[in-house]
Amino acid sequence: MGSEGPSVVTVHVTGFKKFHGVAENPTEKIVTNLKSFMEKRGLPKNLVLGSCTVLETAGQGALGTLHKVLESAIADRENGSSAQGQVIWIHFGVNSGATRFALENQAVNEATFRCPDELGWKPQRVPIVPSDGSISRTRETTLPVIELTKSLRKIGYDVVPSDDAGRFVCNYVYYHSLRFAEQHGIKSLFVHVPLFLTIDEEVQMHFVASLLELLACSN
């Protein structure tokens, strides 16, 4: 049988709740409203928007929910209609000091929290996954960060590629997700967004939608 166009891409997304210094996390609102926004905008035929999950802004506190939704996506791929397509995880987190969007190329096996997370944990120079070795170990996304960045810039978004997702909860979750993705043959990407005061909600929603559409077109 010949190719009949792009394969189905199922995208699952996560965001975070509030945390120290950020009383209202824009990613919570983005993820909560994404399905209705995409339905109004119109989903590409080969794009399936899967789970939209808001995580606690806590390292170990987020892991239970994270692994539950990751495992659920794998089960859906093995048992459902997305079995022959690509599964992509997009994690959104806020960088309150940022003025632009950032696509994170990698995560580091180090937890050094600048402030306690929402469960009061404040690790310093601790390996996220001890069995992976030292805190200098990195894991990279298999998605084309540079190409995606260029495409988003052409559309008009202020976005950069980044090799530093920090050492806080964003990096913590991303490292676990990249590790899981490698083990299960799926893809993962972390995206940092600014506060709505810097780039308003409507622009951010359109940015996220454009990113999802590009991911669907690239497969």
N, C-alpha and C positions, 0 to 999 in steps of 0.2 A: 504494500500500500504506500502511496506517495504522501508527502506532507500536505496537510490541509490548513496550513497557516500556523501561527504561534500556538504553543501548547498552553494549557490552562495553568494559570499562576494563582495560587491561593496565598494571600497575604494576611498574616495575623499581626496585630499591633498591641503594644503596651505603652502606658504612660505612668506617671507617678502622682501621688497625693502631695499635700503640703509638706514642708520641712522647715528647719531652722532658717529664718531669714526670708522665706518665701511662703507667705500666708495663702496665696492662691497660685497653684501650679498650672501654667497654661496647658501642659500636656494632659492633665486630667480632663480639662474641657475639650481639648482636641479629640482625644480618644473616645470620650463619652458621646460626642456629637458626630463622629466620623461617618457612621453608617447612614444616618439620615442625610448628611451633606452629600455623600457619594451617590445616594439614590436620586437626589434631586439633580445632581450634576450629570449623572449617567455613567454607569460602569462600562468599561471596555468589555467586549464579549468574552474575552478569555481571562478576565480578572475576577476572582472571587475574593470578597472581603470576609475573612473568617472572624475569629474572636477579637474583641476589643476589650482589653483588660487594664484596669488601673491598679498599680502595685503600691504597697506601703513603701515609703521612702526609708527603707531600713535594709541593710545588707542581708543578714541571715533571716530577717523577718519577711523579706520578699521572696525568698527561695522556695518556700512551700507552694505558694501560688504560681510562681514562675514555672517550676517543674511540672506542676499539674497541667498548666495550659500547654506547655511544650509537648508533654506526653500525649495530651488529647489531640493535638494537631497531627502527630505521627499516627495515632490510631485512626483518625479520619482519613489520612492518606492511604492507609493500608486497607480500610474497609469501605471507603466511600468513593464519590465521583472524582475526587482530586488525586486518585491513585497514580494516574499517568502523568501528572503535572508537577510543577515545581512548588515547593513550599518555602515561603520567605517570611522571616520574622523581622519586623521593624520596631525597634524600641525608641521611644521619644523621651527625652529628658530636657530640663531647662538649665541653661547657663545664664544666671541672672545678670552677669556682667557683659554678656555678648551683645553685639549689635547686628549680627548676621547669623544665618544658619550654618551648621557644620555637620558634614558627613564623616563619621568616625571610622577610620580605616582599621583600627586595632584596639585591643584591650590588654592590660598588663596584669600579671598575677600578683598584684599588690593592693592591699587595703590599708590606706593611711588616711583616715577621715579627719578633715580639718575641724569638724564639730561633731558632736554625737548625732547618730541617726535618730529616727523617730522612736526607737526602742531603747535609746540611751547607750548604744554601742559606739565606741570610739577606738577602733583598732589602730595601731601604729606599726607600719612595716611588717604586716602579717601576710603570708601567702594566702590568696583566696582559695586555691586548691593545693594543699600541701603536697599531694602526690605528684603534682606537675613540676615540682622542683622549686627553684629560687624565685624571688619576687621580681626578677628581671625578665622572666619568661613572658613572651607575648603571643597572642593569637590574633590572626588577621581575618577579616571578612573575605569571602570569595566573590563578593559583588564588585562590579567595576566602579569604584568610588570616583576616580578621576573623570571617567566618561559621564557618569551621572551628574557630577558637579558641572561639567561643561554644558551639558544639555539643559540643566536647570538655569544656568546663567544666561543661555541663549533665550530662554523664555522670559527672563527679566528678574530672576530672584538673586538676592545677594547671599551667596553660599560659597563656602570654602571646604576643601578636604582637610581633615585633621588627623594627626597621629597621636593625639593626647586627649583621651576621654576623662582625664583627671584620675584621682585615686579614691573617689567617694562612691556612693551607691550606684551611680550610672555605670562606672567602669566595672564595679562588682557584678552587676547584673549582666552586663555585656560579655564579660569574660565567661561566665557560666553559660550564656546563650551560645557563644561561639564554640565552646567546647561541646555542647550538646549538638549543635549543627554539624560539626565535623563527624561526630559519632553516628549521626543518622542521615547524612547525605542531604541536608537541607541548607538554607542560607540564612544569614543573620546580619543585620545592620543596625547601628545606633546613630540616632540623629539628635544633635543638640539644637534647641530653639531658644530664641531670646524671650524676654517677658513681653506680654501684650502691650505694655507701655512703650516698648521699643519698636516692635513690629505688630500691628494690630491683629486681632483675632481673624478677621476675614482674609487678610493676606496669608496668614499662617495656614488656615484651612485650605486655601487654594494651593499653597506650596506643597502641603502633604498630599493632596489629591494629584497634583502634577507628578510628584515622586512615584506614587503608586502606578500611575498610568505609564510612566517611563519603564518601570520594572516589568509591567505586563508586555510592553512592546519589545523589550530586550530579550525575551525568552521565546 
